Amino acid sequence: MKKRIFAALSAMLMLLALAGCGAKQVDYDATCTISISCATILNNMDKCDEAKRALIPADGTILAASTVTFSPGESVFDVLQRVCRERKIPMEFSWTPIYNSAYIEGIYNLYEFDVGDGSGWMYKVNDWFPNYGCSRYQVQQGDVICWVYTCDLGYDVGGGYAAG
């Protein structure tokens, strides 16, 4: 009788252990700050696609600085994608093989070239504009990530040519 109980308990423990193997557990144990701004458009409304003008928040803030969690190894892109999904902020990207990174085409339905030839999304971390794609920048504890819309190839946001 003891052998049957032991065998049954062993089988149950084995099943419980196996049941958890397929579930992906994500531990978010570090924090960073992320914000999304299109404030530069406010000074360039004359260049802004007329159909997009109603989208621009009065202060240019799409997402105020927010502290979020992330897991070791996550990239700036991973954090942006998750935050946009969780907060229902539209975001579109494409994969760029030559740079081995995601390219952010649009956030909040604001896309590259909506405010002229030199417009689009850029990111900076701790006030530095990396010269590589957002999928390749691994977030570190305490990083401050800012997504900004530029209307002048980055010169209007402090990340002009070769700022990285």
C-alpha positions in Angstrom: 0.0 0.0 0.0 2.8 2.4 0.9 4.5 1.7 -2.5 1.3 2.6 -4.3 0.9 5.9 -2.4 4.6 6.7 -3.0 4.2 5.9 -6.7 1.1 8.0 -7.0 2.7 11.0 -5.2 5.8 10.7 -7.3 3.7 10.7 -10.5 1.8 13.7 -9.4 5.0 15.6 -8.6 6.4 14.7 -11.9 3.3 15.9 -13.7 3.3 19.2 -11.8 7.0 19.7 -12.6 6.4 19.0 -16.3 3.3 21.2 -16.5 5.4 24.2 -15.5 8.1 23.5 -18.1 6.2 25.0 -21.1 5.3 28.2 -19.4 7.6 31.1 -20.0 8.3 32.9 -16.8 9.5 36.5 -17.1 11.1 38.1 -14.1 11.1 41.9 -14.3 13.6 42.9 -11.6 15.1 46.1 -12.9 13.7 49.5 -13.7 14.2 52.2 -16.2 12.4 55.3 -17.2 10.8 55.8 -20.7 9.1 58.8 -22.3 7.7 59.6 -25.8 7.6 63.2 -27.1 6.7 64.9 -30.3 7.1 68.4 -28.9 9.3 69.5 -31.8 6.3 69.3 -34.1 4.6 72.1 -32.2 7.2 74.5 -33.7 6.8 73.0 -37.1 3.0 72.7 -37.5 3.2 74.4 -40.9 5.2 71.4 -42.2 3.0 68.9 -40.5 0.8 66.7 -42.7 -2.7 68.3 -42.3 -4.3 65.0 -41.6 -1.9 64.5 -38.6 -2.3 67.8 -36.9 -5.2 66.7 -34.7 -3.0 63.9 -33.3 -0.5 66.2 -31.8 -1.0 66.6 -28.0 -1.1 70.2 -26.8 2.2 69.9 -24.9 3.7 67.3 -27.3 3.9 64.6 -24.7 2.7 61.2 -25.8 4.0 59.4 -22.8 5.2 61.3 -19.8 8.4 59.9 -18.1 7.3 56.6 -16.6 9.3 54.1 -14.5 8.9 50.6 -15.9 10.4 47.2 -15.2 12.5 45.1 -17.6 14.5 41.9 -17.6 18.2 41.5 -18.1 19.1 41.4 -21.7 16.1 43.4 -22.9 16.7 46.1 -25.5 15.3 49.6 -25.8 13.1 48.2 -28.6 11.7 45.5 -26.2 10.8 48.1 -23.6 9.2 50.4 -26.1 7.2 47.6 -27.7 5.9 46.4 -24.3 5.1 49.8 -23.0 3.2 50.8 -26.2 1.3 47.5 -26.1 0.4 47.9 -22.4 -0.7 51.5 -22.8 -2.4 51.0 -26.2 -0.1 53.5 -27.9 0.1 52.6 -31.6 3.6 51.7 -32.8 4.9 50.3 -36.0 8.3 49.0 -36.9 10.1 47.1 -39.6 13.2 44.9 -39.3 16.3 46.3 -40.9 18.7 43.4 -41.6 21.6 45.6 -42.6 21.6 47.1 -39.1 20.3 44.0 -37.4 17.7 46.1 -35.6 14.1 47.2 -35.6 13.4 50.6 -37.3 10.6 52.6 -35.7 8.4 53.8 -38.5 5.7 55.4 -36.4 4.5 56.0 -32.8 1.0 57.3 -32.0 0.2 57.3 -35.8 3.0 59.8 -36.4 5.4 58.5 -39.0 8.7 59.4 -40.6 8.2 62.3 -43.2 4.9 63.4 -41.7 6.6 66.7 -40.9 9.0 67.0 -43.8 11.9 65.1 -45.3 14.0 65.2 -42.2 11.4 64.0 -39.8 11.0 60.7 -37.8 11.6 59.0 -34.5 14.9 58.9 -32.6 15.9 57.6 -29.2 18.4 58.6 -26.6 19.5 56.9 -23.4 20.8 58.9 -20.5 21.0 62.0 -22.9 23.1 60.1 -25.5 21.9 59.3 -29.0 23.4 55.9 -29.8 24.5 55.5 -33.4 23.0 52.0 -33.7 19.5 50.6 -33.7 17.2 50.3 -30.7 17.2 46.5 -30.8 20.9 46.5 -30.2 21.0 48.7 -27.1 20.6 46.6 -24.0 18.9 48.5 -21.2 20.6 48.8 -17.8 19.3 49.5 -14.4 18.3 53.1 -14.0 18.5 54.0 -17.7 16.5 57.0 -18.9 15.1 56.3 -22.4 13.5 59.1 -24.4 11.8 58.6 -27.7 11.7 62.0 -29.6 10.2 63.0 -32.9 12.7 65.1 -34.9 11.7 67.5 -37.7 15.3 68.2 -38.8 17.4 65.0 -38.9 18.0 65.2 -35.2 19.4 68.7 -35.0 16.3 70.0 -33.3 16.5 67.4 -30.5 20.3 67.4 -29.9 21.0 64.3 -31.9 22.1 65.7 -35.3 24.4 64.0 -37.7 27.0 61.9 -35.9 25.8 62.9 -32.4 26.1 59.2 -31.4 
